[in-house]
Amino acid sequence: MKIKVNGKDQSIQENAVSVSELLKRNEVESIEMVSVQLNGNFIDKNDFDKISLIENDELDFLYFMGGGEK
């Protein structure tokens, strides 16, 4: 299965992989701090285990950072 993660193509051997599993495979640190967009829509962290990816899905792992001076 081919998907796109953060704009880069990835091939996955299995036919069913959850968003949680993909985060682990991509060695994403601080999963509790990452937001995931699937095909342009943000998904709830509670659904990471429930959503299985399909061919041509596009995911973006986003970290929102705060701070800085005004």
Backbone hydrogen bonds, N-H to C=O, Kabsch-Sander energy under -0.5 kcal/mol:
donor,donor_aa,acceptor,acceptor_aa,energy
3,I,10,Q,-2.6
4,K,57,D,-2.4
5,V,8,K,-3.0
6,N,59,L,-3.0
8,K,5,V,-1.9
10,Q,3,I,-2.8
12,I,1,M,-3.1
19,V,48,F,-0.9
19,V,51,I,-1.4
20,S,48,F,-1.8
22,L,18,S,-2.2
23,L,19,V,-2.3
24,K,20,S,-2.0
25,R,21,E,-2.6
26,N,22,L,-1.9
27,E,24,K,-1.8
28,V,23,L,-2.5
33,M,30,S,-2.7
34,V,31,I,-1.2
35,S,62,L,-3.2
36,V,43,I,-0.5
37,Q,60,D,-2.4
38,L,36,V,-0.5
38,L,41,N,-3.1
39,N,37,Q,-0.6
39,N,58,E,-3.7
41,N,38,L,-1.6
43,I,36,V,-2.3
47,D,44,D,-2.2
48,F,45,K,-1.4
50,K,47,D,-0.5
51,I,47,D,-2.0
52,S,50,K,-0.6
53,L,17,V,-3.0
56,N,2,K,-3.5
57,D,54,I,-2.0
59,L,4,K,-3.2
60,D,37,Q,-2.0
62,L,35,S,-3.3
62,L,60,D,-0.6
64,F,33,M,-0.7
64,F,62,L,-0.5
65,M,63,Y,-0.6
